[in-house]
Amino acid sequence: QQQHSKQKKMELKRCVNEADELRNLYSRLLKSHVTLDSSKSDEKPTKIELKNYLIKSPHWNDDNEEEEEKAASVSDTIIDLQSFQKRIIDLEPKIEKFSVRLSQKDPVTNAPRYGEQTTKKVTSLIDLYDELKRASELISNGNSDSNTGNILLILQKYQENEKSILNQIINEQKHQELLEKQQALQNLEIEKQNQQEKERIEKLNQETKNKELHLRANAKRTEKQKQERLRIDQFRQRQINDREYMKSIQKGKVGTQAQIKKLSDSLQKANQVAEYKVAITSLHLLFSQILKHPEEENYRRIRVKNNRFHQDIGRHDGAQDILIAAGFQIRRTMADEGEQQHSVDATVAVNDTIDDEITLLMIEPNIETQMDDWSMWFDSLKDTHEVLEHEMLKLK
C-alpha cells in the first residue's frame, strides 16, 4: 500500500512538472512576436504579437510583465504551438484520473481519497490544466475577446504561402540558371568558333611566314653557294698564279745562288745587313737539319705563319724564293665556313695576301722505288747547303 501511494505521488509530481513546463511555454509565446514578410508584396512586413491572439491567466502571469518581447521565427512558433496542443491532449487522461479520485471517498471511513496537502496540489493542477486546455482551444479557434483569428492557421497559411513563394523563386532561379547555362554554352560555342578562326588565321600566317622563311633560306643558300663557288674559283685562280710564280723561279744550285744574291742586294741596299745575316744563318740551320734527318718530314715542313720563320726569313722579300729554288713546294688550304676545310696542293706567290693556310713542304722521293730521283734530290740539298755555307763564310 505504501509503495502504491508512493507511485501515485510520483505520478502527481510528473503531471505537475509537465503542467508547469506547458505554462512556461505558453508564457514564452505570450512574450514573443513574429514578422510576416512577403517577398512578392510591396507592403511593409506585418508584426504579429502573439499575446493579442492568446489569453492571459493568473496562472502564467509573472512578475516581469515589462520584459522585452522576443522575436521568433514562423516555423519555430508553429512547432511550439503544435507541441503545446499535443502535450495538452496527452496530459488530459492523467488529469481526468486525478479529477475522478479527487471526488471519491474512502468506503470505510467516508474520508476523501487525498489528504489536505495533496488535495490542494491536485486542485491547483486541475485548475491550471483547465486554463491550459482553454488556451489550447483558443489557439485553434481564435480569440473572440480581441476579435482575432486562429493564430496557428494564420501562421500555417503564411508558411504555405512562403513555401509557394520560395518554390516560385526556386523555379525562377532554375529557369534563370537554365538560361545562363544556355547562354554559357552559346558563349562557349562562339568562343570555340573564334578560337578556331584565330587558329586558322595563325596557321595561315605561320604558313605564309614559313614560305617567306623558305624563300629567304633558298635565296640565302643560293647566295652562299654562289659565294662558295666564287671563293673556289678565286682559290683556283690563286693556284694558277702560284704555279706561274713557281715556274718563274730557276731551280737548283744556280737558281738558289741567284735568289740569295737578290736577297743580299735588297737588304744591303736598305742597310739591313744584320737582318740578312740572321736570314742566311736560319736558312743554313734549316738545311743542315734536313741533311742530318732527310727522312723526317717535320724538318721539311714549314708553316708560313710561324712567328719564328716569319721573323727570321719570311718577312723579307725574296727570302721565300730561296726555299722554292731549293726545292720547296707550297701546300695551300682554303678554309670554309665552320670547321670543314677544302684542301688543294699548290704553290704560293711571295706577296700573297689571302688568308689561306700555307705550308712550305719539301717532298722526299721514295728511296726504294725512286732511287735515282732520291739521289738527285739529296745532291740538290747538299748543293743548297754548300751555297749557304759559302755565304756564311763571306759574312764572317
Buried (B, 14 or more C-beta within 10 A) or exposed (E): EEEEEEEBEEEBEEBBEBBBEBBEBBBBBBBBBBEBBEEEEEEEEEEBEBBEBBBBBEBBEEEEEEEEEEEBEBEEBBEBBBEBBEBBEEBBEBBEEBBEBBEEEEEEEEEBBBEEEBEEBBBEBBBBBBBBBEBBEBBEEBBEEEEBEBBBEBBBEBBEEBEEBEEEEEEEEEEEEEEEEEEEEEEEEEEEEEEEEEEEEEEEEEEEEEEEEEEEEEEEEEEEEEEEEEBBEEBEEBBEBBBEBBEEBBBBBEBBBBBBEBBBEBBEEEEBEEBBBBBBBBBBEBBBBBBEEBEEEEBBEBBBEBEEBBEBBBEBEBBBBBBBBBBBBBBBBBBEEEEEEEEBEBBBBBEBEEEBBBBBBBEBBEBEEEEEEBEEBBEBBEBBBEBBEEBBEEEE
